[in-house]
């Protein structure tokens, strides 16, 4: 039986006081899609507003990104489903890619939080990469305890942000996750780093997206 993963993707095209152009990092959708597609796992796309999803940081020398832009999946992505109309329990996992866009409309979004709670409480996998773990902030499973408290995870690090978009983001994601009790860890800047903590899988940066997807495939095989 085919397994299904729901990507929850940003609709935000600009961020910060300087109106920096943004969106989702293309590698963080293209590489996981490539891994999952080759493993025979179906991917669907949703976003807070539905419809168009802007991308950032296209690398024309990356075969996976180039192939994704030419794919039917990319066309489906730009007609993404509205998240409020989707039941996360209908999927085997959710994946929240990063880029700076999620720091605008994914973080502390009620529909995103509802999807995470729904996925988690129905025994599904929750995964996020780079700035995508901002989706986990403020999530409460109903007992008043932050979802991330005591969980081992990673995200885009303060050191990486310092060299990238410190003046554009509303807060340091690493600090915010730790403030809610997450057991945060990171690797050196821009190096692949993935943490698996039960059904929660997180990746640090764009270089971690493919590795995160491979861990997701392994975890899905155990659920099959």
C-alpha positions in Angstrom: 0.0 0.0 0.0 1.4 3.4 -1.0 2.4 5.7 1.9 1.7 9.4 1.7 3.7 12.4 3.1 2.1 15.9 3.3 4.5 18.8 2.8 3.4 22.0 4.5 4.9 24.9 2.6 5.0 28.6 3.1 3.1 31.2 1.0 5.3 34.1 2.2 7.3 35.8 -0.5 8.9 38.6 1.7 10.2 38.9 5.2 11.5 41.5 7.6 12.0 45.2 7.8 14.0 45.3 4.5 11.3 43.3 2.6 13.8 40.6 1.8 12.6 38.3 -1.0 12.0 34.8 0.3 9.8 31.7 0.2 10.7 28.1 0.8 14.3 26.9 0.0 13.9 25.0 -3.2 16.5 22.4 -2.2 14.4 21.6 0.9 11.5 20.5 -1.1 13.3 19.2 -4.2 15.7 16.8 -2.4 13.1 15.3 0.0 10.7 14.9 -2.9 13.4 13.2 -5.0 14.2 10.7 -2.2 10.5 10.0 -1.4 9.5 9.7 -5.0 12.3 7.2 -5.7 11.1 5.2 -2.7 7.6 5.0 -4.1 6.1 7.3 -1.5 3.4 9.8 -2.6 3.8 13.5 -1.8 1.1 16.1 -1.5 1.4 19.8 -0.8 -0.6 22.1 1.4 0.1 25.7 2.6 -1.6 28.1 5.0 -3.4 30.1 2.2 -3.4 27.4 -0.5 -2.4 28.0 -4.0 0.9 29.6 -5.0 4.1 28.9 -3.0 7.2 31.1 -3.7 10.6 29.5 -3.8 14.0 30.9 -3.0 17.7 29.9 -3.6 17.4 28.0 -6.8 20.7 26.3 -7.8 20.6 25.5 -11.5 23.6 23.3 -11.0 21.7 21.0 -8.8 20.1 18.2 -10.8 17.4 17.5 -8.2 16.2 21.1 -8.2 16.3 21.4 -11.9 14.2 18.2 -12.3 11.7 19.3 -9.7 11.1 22.6 -11.4 10.2 20.7 -14.6 8.0 18.1 -12.8 4.3 17.6 -12.4 4.9 17.8 -8.7 6.1 21.4 -8.9 2.9 22.3 -10.8 0.9 20.6 -8.0 2.8 22.5 -5.4 1.8 25.8 -7.0 -1.8 24.7 -6.6 -1.3 23.6 -3.1 -4.2 22.6 -0.9 -5.4 25.0 1.8 -4.1 23.5 5.1 -7.3 24.1 7.0 -9.1 21.9 4.5 -6.6 19.0 5.0 -6.6 16.3 7.7 -3.0 15.4 8.6 -4.2 12.1 9.9 -4.8 11.1 6.3 -1.0 11.0 5.8 1.7 8.8 7.2 4.0 11.9 7.9 4.1 15.6 7.5 7.2 17.5 6.4 7.8 21.2 6.9 10.6 22.6 4.7 12.4 25.8 5.6 13.6 28.9 3.9 12.8 32.2 5.6 9.1 32.2 4.5 8.0 29.9 7.4 9.2 32.5 9.9 6.3 34.7 8.5 3.3 32.4 8.1 4.1 28.9 9.4 5.4 29.8 12.8 2.7 29.9 15.5 0.0 29.4 12.8 -3.1 27.8 14.3 -3.7 25.5 11.3 -0.1 24.3 11.2 -0.2 23.6 14.9 -3.5 21.7 14.5 -1.9 19.6 11.8 1.1 18.8 13.9 -1.1 17.8 16.9 -3.4 15.7 14.6 -0.4 13.9 13.0 1.3 13.3 16.3 -1.7 12.1 18.3 -2.6 9.7 15.5 0.8 8.0 15.5 2.2 9.7 12.4 5.7 11.1 11.8 6.5 14.8 12.2 9.5 16.1 10.3 10.9 19.6 9.6 14.2 21.0 8.2 16.1 24.3 8.5 13.6 27.1 9.5 10.8 24.5 9.2 11.0 23.6 12.9 9.5 27.0 13.7 6.2 25.1 13.1 6.8 23.3 16.4 6.7 26.5 18.5 3.7 27.0 20.6 2.3 23.5 19.9 0.5 22.0 22.8 -0.9 18.5 22.8 -3.6 19.5 25.3 -1.8 19.2 28.6 -0.3 22.6 28.7 3.3 21.3 28.0 5.2 22.6 25.0 5.4 19.9 22.3 9.2 20.3 22.0 9.9 20.1 25.8 12.4 17.3 26.4 12.6 16.4 22.7 15.9 16.1 20.9 15.9 18.2 17.8 17.8 20.6 15.5 17.1 23.6 13.2 18.9 26.4 11.5 21.5 27.5 14.1 22.2 30.9 15.6 25.7 30.7 14.1 24.3 30.1 10.6 21.7 32.8 11.0 24.3 35.3 12.0 25.9 34.9 8.6 22.7 34.7 6.7 19.6 36.6 7.7 19.9 37.8 11.3 18.5 41.3 10.5 15.5 39.8 8.6 14.1 37.1 11.0 11.9 38.1 13.9 13.8 36.0 16.4 16.5 33.3 16.7 14.9 30.0 16.1 17.5 28.1 18.1 16.8 30.2 21.2 13.0 30.0 20.8 13.1 26.2 20.6 15.3 26.0 23.7 13.1 28.4 25.5 10.2 25.9 25.1 12.4 23.2 26.6 13.8 21.5 23.4 17.1 19.6 23.7 18.7 21.4 20.8 22.0 20.4 19.1 23.7 21.5 15.9 26.6 20.8 13.7 29.1 23.2 12.2 27.6 25.8 9.8 26.0 24.4 6.6 27.0 20.8 7.4 24.4 18.0 7.1 22.9 17.2 10.5 19.7 15.2 11.2 18.3 14.2 14.6 15.8 11.4 15.0 13.9 11.4 18.3 11.2 8.7 18.0 8.6 10.0 15.5 10.1 13.5 15.4 12.8 14.0 12.7 14.5 17.3 12.2 17.3 18.6 9.9 19.5 21.6 10.5 19.9 23.3 7.2 19.4 22.9 3.4 22.3 20.4 3.2 20.3 18.2 5.6 17.1 18.0 3.6 18.1 14.9 1.6 19.4 13.1 4.7 16.3 13.9 6.6 14.2 12.4 3.8 16.3 9.2 3.9 15.6 8.9 7.7 11.9 9.5 7.0 11.9 6.7 4.4 13.5 4.4 6.9 11.0 5.3 9.6 8.0 4.9 7.2 9.2 1.4 6.3 9.0 0.5 10.0 5.4 1.8 10.0 4.4 0.0 6.9 
